[in-house]
Amino acid sequence: MTNETTTALNLPPDAPPTVVIKATRGLSALQLHALWEYRELLYFLVWRDIKVRYKQTALGITWVVLQPVISTLVFTVIFGLLLNVPSNGLPYPVFAFAGLLPWQYFASALTRTSSNLVDNTNLITKVYFPRLIIPLSGVVSSLVDFAVGLVMMAVLMAIYRVQLSWAVLLLPLFLLLAMATALGFGLWLSALNVRYRDIKQLLPFVVQLWMYVTPVIYPVTIIPAPLRPLLALNPMTGVVSGFRWALLGDASAVTGMQAPALLFAISVVITIVVLISGLFYFRSTERTFADII
């Protein structure tokens, strides 16, 4: 069965809208141009997600602040004070928060992206629009939480008098890498979640385990040197280490790895492969969403 795309016919202005469905192949099958055409729908889905998330909550958006702050306090007590985990010469709360900031964005974006299709069943079964907009809205809406966390990061750095370096200019690139990673894996999981509802039950466990194999609460240098190249297979290693380097000037986050440029390149390549394969898999299965969901 071939992929489908839609184009409008050149009809008189008073004619009813007509859509032609025709087969497409290659990159054109992804219909990425349709995302721009339906950008207003993306905006409304993102806005709705944000409002629903904090509607009828006692603390509202304060939850965005409490979650990383409480996690940082717990990790500081357990890993920073009791276990004396090194923090590359930085105050451990700043070190931990800098790792939690990109990780919590990734975790929340991945969770929302993977469940958005099932959560929007009524919309999918009644109206035509590019289905890619739904998982994409989960990645974009999570940026609000990230922005609030970034402000808290600035406050924490001011308290501990940690100065910024020129590397902070590269922060948007690492954020883009986090978004691409969340979207790539989210596309796979969202499409699979339509058919196998076990994904929703399994995902929290996978995300929790994934955090501990990512240098979020410990530095890269704590890993034995022979095992550090394996970190490149986890694209979030590059994101977290990049954030620490960009925000804190933590050179150990990068120099602690052998051939850091090569390892970052491997992480980027893995992200690109996951993203492109996720796009094609999502498009190849979306024709069945309305029937299965």
N, C-alpha and C positions, 0 to 999 in steps of 0.2 A: 504494500500500500504506500503510495507516494505522499510526501509532505504537501501541505497546502498553503497557499497565500491568497490574499484578497486584494482586488483592485476595483476602483470605481469606474463605471462606464461614463463616457462623455454624453450626457443626456441634457435635455432642456432644463432650465432652472426649476420649472414647475413640476418636473417629473419626480416620482417617488424614488428614494435612494435604492440603487441596485448594486449588488455585490457579485462579482464573478470569482469563483474559486478555481484555481488552476494549480497544476503540479509545479513544484520547484525543487531544485537540487543545489547541493553545495551550501555556501554561506548564505545565499539568498533564502534558503529554507528557514533560517533562524528568524527572519522578519524583524530584524533589529530596527529598521526604519519605522515600523509600526509603534514602537515604544515612544518615539517622539510624537507621532500623531495622536497618541492617547495619553500624553503627558498630564493633561488635566485630571484624568482618572487616577493616575499615579499619585498626584497631589492629594486628591480627596481620600484615597485609601490610606495614605500616610497620615493625614490629619485625623481621620477617623480612628486609626490605630492608636495614636497618641491620646486622643480624648477618652477612648474606651479604657485605655490602660490605667488612667488615673481618675476615672469617674467614680464617684461615691466612695472615695478613699479618704480616711481621716487625715493622713499626712500628705496626700497628693504626690507631687514631684519630689518631696523630701525623701521618699524611698530610694530615689536615684543616688542620693548622697549617703544615706544610711548604709546601704548594702556594701559599697567598697570600703567605707570608713570602718564598719564593724569587722569586715573581713581582714582589713589591715591591722586592726587592734589584736585580733585573735592570732594572726600569723606572727605579729611582732612578739607577743608573749610566748607563743609555743616555739617558733623557729628562731626568733631573734634573741630572746632572753634565756629560755630553758635549754634549747638545743644549740644555741650559739652558732647559728648558720652564718657564714661570712656574707658581707654585703658590699664587697669591693671598696671598702673605706667610706661608704656612704651611710647616713643614718638609715637604719633598717626600715622605719615607716615609709620614708621617701622611696627607698629601693623597692619595697613590696608594692606600694601604690602605683609606681611607674610600670610594674609588670601587670598588676591587676587591671589597670585602665584599658589597655588594648585587649586583654583577655576577656574581660566582662563584656566589652562591645562585641567581640567575636562570638562569645557564648550566647548572648541574647539575640544577636542577629541570626545565628544558626538555628536557634530554637524557634524563633518566629517564622523564619523562612520555611522550615521543614513542616510546620503545621498550618501555614496560611491557606493552602489549597483546601484542606478539609474544613477549616473554619469558615471559608467563603463558599460553601456548597450551593447555597441558593443563588448566588451571583453567577457561578460557573454554569449552572444548569439552565439559566434563563436568558443570558445576554452574551452576545459575542464581543470579545475584546482579546488582545494578545495575552495569553495566560502568563507570560513571563512577567507581566506587571505585578502579579500577586506576590511571588517570592521576592521580587525586587523591592516592593514596598516594605517588607520586613527588614531588609538591609538598610534602607534609607531612614526609616522611622527610628531605628536604634541609634542614629547619629545624635538625636536629641539627648539621650542619656549620656552618650560619650562627651558631648559638649559640656554638660553639667559636671561630669567627672574631671574634665580638663581644667575647669575653673578651680575645682577642689585641689587638683594637682598643683596649680599655680600658688594657691594659698599655702599648701604644705611646704612647697619649695621656699616660699618667703619666710615661713616660720623657722625653718632650719637653715636659711640663708644659703641655699644652693643656687648658684648663678647659671644662667643659660649660656650656651656656646653657639657658634655659627651653625652647628649641626642641626639646630632646631628648625632651620629652613627646609630640611629634608623630612620633617614630620608628616606633611601631607602625602608623601610617597609611601611611607609605611602604613598610613591610614588607608590609602588606596589598596595596598597589598592585603590588609586585613579585610577590607570590603570584598575584594575579589575572592579571597579564600572562603569567607562566609557564604558568598553567593554560589561559588562553585560546588561546595559540599552541600549547601542548602538545596540546590536544584536537584541533585541526586536524591537527597532524602525526601524532599517534598513529593517528587514523582513516585518514589517507592512507598511513601506513606499513604498514598491514595489506594494502593493495592494491598499493602501489608501494614495494618494498624499497629503492629508490634513496634514499629519504628518510634512512635511517640513514647512508649514505655521504656524503650532501650536507650533513647537519646540522653536523658539526664545522667545515666551511668557512664556512657561513653564520654560525655563532656567532662565529667568529674575526673575520670581516668586520664583523659587527654591533658587536663591541666597539670597533673603531676608529672607527666612526661615532657612538659614544656617548662623551660626555666623561668617560671613566674615568681615563685617564692624562694628560689635559690639561684645563685649565679652559674653561668656556664662553666666557670673554672672549677666548680666542685665535681664535675664529671671527669673521670679518668681520660687522659689525653687520647688513648687509642679509640675510645668510644665516641668522642666528640663529632667525628664526621657523620655518625648516624643521626645527629641532631638535624642535619640538613634535610633529611627525609620528612621532617615535621615542619611544614611551612610556617607554623606559628612561632617556631624558634626564631626565625628571621624577623618576624613582626615584633615580638617582645624585646629581643636584643636590640633591634633597631630603635624602638621607642626609648629604651633606656639610654642608648647612645645619644639620640637626638635631644632628649629632655635634660639629661643629667651630665652629659659629657662623659659617660661611663665607658671609657675605652676598653676596659676589661671584658665588657659584654661582647666585644667584637674580637679583640686580640686574644681572648682566651680560646678561640677556635683556630685550628690549623687552616691556613688558606681561606680567610674569612670571605674574600670576594667570591671565590669559587663556591663556597657553601651557600652564600646568599643567592648566587645565581641558580644553584640547584633548587633552592626553595622557591624562587620565582618561577622557574620552569615547571615545577610540580604544580604550583598554583594555576598557571596558565593551562596546563594539560587538564587538570580537574575542572576548571571553568569551561573550557571549550567542549570537553566531553560531556559535562553536565548540561550545557546548552543543547547539544544535539540529542542527548537522551531525553531531556525534557520535551523537546519538540516532537520527537518520534513517538512519545507516549501520550501527549496531551489530547489527541483525538479521542482517546478512550476515557478521559477524566469524567465527562458528564455521565457516561454509562455506568462507571464503577462507583463513583463517589456517592 
